[in-house]
Structure formats: C-alpha cells, structure tokens
Amino acid sequence: MRLPVISKALQRYRVSRGYGVHSPFAYRFIIRVLRETLPYYGFDRLNSLRGDMSAADARLLFRITDFFRPATVCVTGTHAAQARSIILAAAPRTRFTDTPEGADMTVAAAPLSAEGLADVRCPVIMTTRCPEPLWQHAIDTSARAMTFTNGRTGVIVNRSGLPRHDYRLRF
C-alpha cells in the first residue's frame, strides 16, 4: 500500500532536480525558475507588495514573470491587486487586460472552474490553490502544452514547438 506513495515521492524528487527531464526548456524552467533558491533582485520589495498572498506564491510569480517577460497579462482571483504589483515589479512594461484572449500570460490567483481553466489559451498560465480534479481536467484538455505542478500550484506553458509533457515535482 505504501510502496506506490513512496515511488511517486521518489519520482517527484528526481524530476525536481532535473533527472529524466529531456526537454532543454523544461530543464531550464524547473532548475532556474521553479526550484531556484537564490534570492532575486526584487525579493526585498515583495513583502510589502504581496499583502496576504503567501510569500512562496509571490516569489514564484515574480520568478515566472521575470523568466517569460510577458507584454500583456490577465490576472484573476482574490489576490489580483497583489499579483499585479508583483508582476509590475518583475516586468515594469507589462500591460494588463481583463480577458485572457490575446494575453501572453494568465495568472489565476484563486481556483478557476474547470471550464474557465480549459478555455484559457494563452502561452503561460499560472494557477494557485488548484484542486487535483481541476488540474487533471486542464491537463486532459491541453493538446500541446507542458504542465508543471506540485499538487497545489500549477503552471501550463502552451508554446508551439514544445513536446507535450506533464511534470509533477516539488517546488
């Protein structure tokens, strides 16, 4: 009974360190963004910007924004104002839109409905507090995407040229 649980934990541990990740993009994203432990240049300001958003989510949002440098972002959810401030700290030229159509990145700072997550077709989607059934539905409906999740936070990268793969790891 405990053997499958231990096996999955070991697999997540290995992937979290880049073992078995054959895509150069995925390896770089896991190592330099999701698993980065060194402080970024803007982390000093994050405590004043994040409000009641968790520090880990704020740092992850900052790193993802810094990595992708999106021109337009759609932010939804309960922490939308804090997320906008963090995004602007990482990429000051970013513009915000109310709809995900045409946006380079969508940040769902609260759980979306299954239909809402499946309908978003922008290159990068980050969601926090995403329940497992909703995440599985998003994976099933993503035809060409790389997905990264730790069971609580998820990132979907819809870019042409990337192989379809789902990564479950610790970050």
N, C-alpha and C positions, 0 to 999 in steps of 0.2 A: 504494500500500500504506500509506504513512504518512498520507495525507490523511484517512481515517476516524478515525485516532487523534487527529490534530490537531483535527478537527472536534468530536469528543467532549470533548476537553480544553477547547476554547473554550466549548462549551455548558455544561459544569460550572462554568467560571469565571463565565459570565454569570449562571447560576442562583444561584451562591454570593453574588452581590451583589444579588440580588433582581430582576434583569431577566427579564421573561417570567413572573414569578410573579403570578398574578391573584387568588389567594385571600388576603384580608387576614390570615387566621390563619397561613397558610403563610409569607407575607412576614414577619410579626412573629416567627414562630418561627425562621426562618432568620437574620434580621438580629439579633434580640435574644437568642437562645439559642445556636444552633449556631455562628454566626460572631462572637459577642461577643468583643472583645479586651480590654476593660477589666476589671480585677480586681473580683471580687465581695467583699462584706463578709467572707465566711467563708474566703476563699482562704488566709489566713495559717495557719489550723489544718489545712488539707488535707495538708500534707507529713507531719505526724505521724499522720494518720488513714489515709492511703492504703496504707501498707505497701509491698508490691511491685507494687501496681497502678500503671499508668502515670499520670503527672501529668496528661496530656491527658484520659484517660478519667475520672479523678477530678474534674477541673474540669467536664467535660461532664455527668457525673452530677449534680454539685452544681447546675449551671445548670438542667438539666431538672427536677430535683426542686423547685427554687425557683420555676420557671415554673408547674408543674402543681399543686404543693402537695397531693399525694395523701394521703388519710386512711389507706389501707392499701396496703402494698407486699409483693409476693412477690419474694424475692431468691434466685437460684440461682447455682451455679457456684463456681469456685475462689477467687474474691475476695469471697465472700458477707459475711464479717465486716467487711472494709474498706468494702464498699458500704453495709452497714447503718449504719456510723459516719458515712459521708459524708451519707447520706440524713437521719440524725438531726441533723446539723449544719445542713442546709438547712431541714428541716421538723421541729422537735422533737416535735410532737404526732403524728407518724406512727406507726402500729401495723404490725407485721409479721405475715404469715401464711405458712404452709408451702405452700399451694396457690394457683394464680392465679385460681381461681374466686372472684368477688366482690371481688377486689383492684382498686384504682384504677390500679395501675402494676405491671409486672413488669420486673425487671432480671435479665438473663441475663449474668452476668459471665464467661461462657465459652460456647463454641458449644453450641447445643442441637441435638437431632436434628431432621430435617425435620418429623416428626410432632409433636414437642414444641412447636416454634415455631408450627405451623399450628393446634394445639389451644388455644393461649392466646387468650382472647377478652376481655381487659381493655382499658380505654381507651388505655393507653400501654404500649408495650413497648420496652425498650432492650436491645440485644444488642451485645457486643463480640466481636472476632475471628470474625466471621461469614463463612464461605466463600461465594463467589458463587453456586454452585448452591443452597445452602440459602436464601440471601436471595431468589433468584428464585422458589423454591418458596413462600416466605412471601408474596411479592407476588402470585403467581398464586392463592393460596388466600384472600387478603384481599378480601372482597367490597366493603366500604365502608371504606376507610382511606386515609390519606395516609402515604406512606413517604418517609423521608429516609435516604440512605446516602452514605458517602464511599468505599465499597468495603471498608472494614474494620469500621466501626461503623454500626449501623442503628437507626433509631427508627421505630416504627409507631404512628400515632395513629388509633385506632378510635373515632371520635366521630360520632354521628348529626348530620346537617346539613353535614358536610364533604364536598366533592366528592372522588371517587376520583382520586388522582394520585400518581405516583411521581417523586420528585426525586432526582437524582444530582448531588451537589455536593461542594465542598471545604470541610471544616471541621476 
